[in-house]
Structure formats: structure tokens, C-alpha cells
């Protein structure tokens, strides 16, 4: 690594804040008054439908160990079998890269969700189906994600596996750490989880066969496709 690269690596990441009532962003020390969105020559519809189907984002929310990531990657596999372009945005995977500078304070959790929602929106804009997997415990943060992505594209899915089942699975050992007091503010133990009030789907993986949750999401997607086609003909 040369001197310039070392200097860049040593620089702290800028802090970001969500502007109230806006899907824009600004640095904590300035604003975006001199930044303008550049529109391309292709229409929004042309981008959205380049793969033949309307895009959407499945926002999977639930406790750690509920099965969100498993469902997301199961659905990705089903969609790939149908040659349908899609992408999974997994919370842990994003924290290994794009969101590696964020911790688990309330502010960092909000920023984690905001960044993921912005990425999902860009991917929807080019026609992809996006499947996200985030605990996203707070209703306000999920509402902000819905605003960024757009209500018509945002499909809130509650992976409603009960706490007792999630804790018995404990695939990452996080519940054991939280019970020993080694993880402060761990969702479901030391911090609250606010379940969706009106999710598009609710999936309890303790009651579903293997692959059953992803199959339900695929059925939902196909219904939405048919509704879109009927609307186009009408």
C-alpha cells in the first residue's frame, strides 16, 4: 500500500444523517443543495421492464435466527431457475463491506437500513427483484425504507418465528452471549423488536416445511405479475 492509500485508509468515514421527510442524504457537516439527480434518456418504465417483469423488494424482517437469510437465498435459487434476475441483500454480508463502518447503536442501525434501502431502490430501478434480510427491529426504520424504495415496490415480510425457537437454534451463538451479558442491546433480549402491524406476508419457519417460505414468496410474486399483466391489458 502506497502512502496515499495508507492516508485514505486512515481517514475516518463521514457521518451521515437521514433528512426528515426526505429520501435524500447529506453529510453531517454540509448539505446537498449543489447535488442534482441526472436523468437518463430511458424512461423509468423501460428500465423497470427490461427483464419482462415489474421489480419489487421483499423486505424480510424478524429476529436473529428466524430464518430470514435461508429464505432469501432459497428464493434466489427459485428465481434463478426461472431465469429471473434477482439479488439478495443480506445484513451480515453488507456489514462485511458497504456497511463495515457501522456498529449497532440506534443511529448506526438506522444508517444500516437507509443504505440498504438506497441500494435496493437502485437495483429495482434497473428491473431486479431484490430480497433483503435484515432484523430491522423498528417500525420507523422500516417505514423509512419503504419511503426510499417506494410503496408500490416494497413488500414487507415478517419472518415471525418465535423468540424461543430462534434462541434454541442460535446458529451464531449470539443469544448465549446476550444471556451472559456479553452483547448489550441484542434484539429480543436487551432491545425490543417491533413486529410489523400489517405485513404483506407472515412466515413462521417453525411451522413451515423446508423451502415452504420461499415457495410462498414465489407464489406472491407470480400473483403480482399476473395483476400487473391484467392491468396492462386493461
C-alpha positions in Angstrom: 0.0 0.0 0.0 1.5 3.4 -1.0 1.5 6.5 1.2 -1.6 8.0 -0.4 -3.5 4.7 0.0 -2.5 4.5 3.7 -3.6 8.0 4.3 -7.0 7.3 2.7 -7.4 4.1 4.7 -6.7 6.0 8.0 -9.3 8.7 7.3 -12.5 8.3 9.4 -15.7 7.5 7.5 -18.0 10.5 7.1 -21.1 10.5 9.3 -24.4 10.6 7.5 -27.8 11.7 8.6 -31.3 11.0 7.2 -33.1 14.2 6.4 -36.6 14.3 7.9 -39.3 13.6 5.3 -36.7 13.1 2.6 -35.1 10.2 0.8 -32.0 12.3 0.2 -28.9 12.4 2.3 -26.4 14.9 3.4 -23.1 14.8 5.2 -23.3 15.7 8.9 -21.2 18.8 8.1 -23.0 20.1 5.0 -25.9 19.7 2.7 -26.7 18.6 -0.8 -28.0 21.8 -2.2 -25.5 21.7 -5.1 -26.1 18.0 -6.0 -28.7 17.2 -8.7 -30.1 13.9 -9.9 -29.1 13.3 -13.5 -32.0 11.8 -15.6 -31.0 9.4 -18.4 -32.7 9.2 -21.8 -34.5 5.9 -21.0 -37.9 6.1 -19.3 -38.5 4.6 -15.9 -40.8 2.0 -17.4 -38.2 1.0 -19.9 -35.7 0.3 -17.2 -38.2 -1.4 -14.9 -39.5 -3.8 -17.5 -36.3 -4.6 -19.4 -36.5 -8.1 -17.9 -40.2 -8.5 -18.7 -41.5 -8.2 -15.1 -42.0 -5.4 -12.7 -39.4 -5.1 -10.0 -40.0 -5.3 -6.3 -38.2 -5.6 -3.0 -39.1 -8.3 -0.5 -38.1 -6.8 2.9 -37.6 -9.7 5.3 -37.7 -8.7 8.9 -37.5 -10.8 12.0 -35.4 -11.9 15.0 -31.9 -13.3 14.6 -32.2 -17.0 13.9 -35.8 -16.6 12.5 -34.7 -17.9 9.0 -34.5 -14.7 7.0 -31.2 -15.4 5.2 -32.2 -19.0 4.5 -35.5 -17.9 3.0 -33.8 -15.1 0.9 -31.2 -17.5 -0.6 -33.9 -20.2 -1.2 -36.0 -17.7 -3.1 -32.9 -16.5 -5.1 -32.4 -20.1 -6.2 -36.0 -20.5 -7.3 -35.9 -17.3 -9.2 -32.6 -18.2 -10.9 -34.3 -21.5 -12.0 -36.8 -19.3 -13.8 -34.0 -17.2 -15.3 -35.4 -14.2 -13.4 -32.7 -11.6 -12.5 -32.6 -11.0 -8.7 -30.2 -10.2 -5.9 -30.0 -10.8 -2.2 -29.0 -8.1 0.2 -28.1 -9.9 3.4 -27.5 -7.8 6.6 -24.3 -9.6 7.7 -22.9 -9.6 4.2 -23.4 -5.9 3.8 -21.7 -5.3 7.2 -18.7 -7.1 5.8 -18.4 -4.5 3.0 -20.6 -1.4 2.3 -21.6 -1.1 6.0 -18.5 -2.3 7.7 -18.0 1.1 9.3 -21.3 0.8 11.2 -21.9 -0.5 14.7 -25.1 -1.3 16.5 -26.1 2.0 18.1 -29.6 3.3 17.2 -28.0 5.8 14.8 -25.9 3.2 13.1 -28.8 0.7 12.8 -30.8 3.4 11.1 -28.0 4.2 8.7 -27.5 0.5 8.0 -31.2 0.2 6.9 -31.1 3.5 5.0 -28.0 2.4 2.9 -29.6 -1.0 2.2 -32.8 0.6 1.1 -31.0 3.0 -1.2 -29.1 0.1 -2.8 -32.4 -1.8 -3.2 -34.0 1.2 -4.9 -31.2 1.5 -7.4 -31.4 -2.3 -8.2 -35.2 -2.0 -8.6 -34.7 0.9 -11.0 -32.9 -1.5 -13.3 -35.6 -4.1 -13.1 -34.2 -6.5 -10.5 -36.1 -8.4 -7.8 -34.4 -7.6 -4.5 -34.6 -9.8 -1.5 -33.3 -8.3 1.7 -32.6 -10.0 5.0 -32.3 -7.6 8.0 -33.5 -7.8 11.6 -34.6 -4.1 11.1 -36.4 -4.2 14.5 -38.0 -0.7 14.5 -41.2 0.2 12.6 -39.9 3.7 11.9 -36.8 2.4 10.2 -38.8 0.0 8.1 -41.2 2.9 7.2 -38.2 4.9 6.1 -37.0 2.0 3.9 -40.5 1.8 2.4 -40.4 5.5 1.6 -37.0 5.2 -0.1 -37.8 2.1 -2.2 -41.4 3.2 -2.9 -44.7 1.8 -1.6 -45.5 0.0 -4.9 -42.3 -1.9 -4.8 -41.8 -2.5 -1.1 -43.2 -5.9 0.2 -42.8 -6.2 4.0 -42.4 -9.8 5.0 -42.4 -10.7 8.7 -40.4 -13.8 9.4 -42.4 -14.4 12.6 -40.5 -17.4 14.1 -41.0 -17.1 17.9 -38.2 -16.0 20.2 -38.0 -19.4 21.9 -37.4 -21.1 18.6 -34.8 -18.6 17.4 -33.0 -18.9 20.7 -33.0 -22.6 20.6 -31.4 -22.5 17.1 -28.9 -19.8 17.9 -26.8 -20.5 14.8 -24.3 -17.8 15.6 -24.2 -18.2 19.4 -25.4 -14.6 19.8 -28.3 -15.4 22.2 -25.9 -17.2 24.5 -23.6 -14.2 24.5 -26.6 -11.9 25.1 -27.8 -14.0 28.1 -24.3 -13.9 29.6 -24.3 -10.1 29.3 -21.6 -10.1 26.6 -23.9 -8.4 24.0 -25.7 -5.3 25.1 -28.8 -4.2 23.3 -29.3 -7.5 21.4 -32.7 -7.6 19.7 -35.2 -9.8 21.5 -33.1 -9.9 24.7 -31.9 -6.5 25.7 -33.5 -4.5 22.9 -37.1 -4.5 21.6 -38.3 -6.0 18.3 -41.4 -4.2 16.9 -43.3 -6.7 14.7 -45.0 -5.3 11.6 -48.6 -4.3 12.1 -49.7 -5.2 8.6 -47.1 -7.2 6.7 -47.8 -8.4 3.2 -46.9 -11.9 4.4 -46.1 -13.5 7.8 -43.9 -16.6 7.7 -43.2 -18.8 10.8 -40.4 -21.1 9.8 -41.1 -23.3 12.8 -44.4 -24.3 11.2 -43.4 -24.5 7.6 -41.6 -27.3 5.7 -38.1 -26.7 4.4 -38.4 -24.4 1.3 -42.0 -23.6 2.1 -41.5 -20.0 3.0 -39.6 -19.3 -0.3 -42.4 -21.0 -2.2 -44.9 -18.7 -0.6 -42.9 -15.7 -1.7 -42.6 -17.0 -5.2 -46.4 -17.5 -5.3 -46.9 -13.9 -4.1 -44.5 -12.7 -6.8 -46.4 -14.6 -9.5 -49.7 -13.1 -8.3 -48.3 -9.6 -8.5 -47.0 -10.4 -12.0 -50.5 -11.5 -13.1 -52.1 -8.4 -11.6 -49.6 -6.2 -13.5 -50.3 -8.0 -16.8 -54.1 -7.7 -16.2 -53.6 -4.0 -15.6 -51.6 -3.6 -18.8 -54.3 -5.3 -20.8 -57.0 -3.3 -19.1 
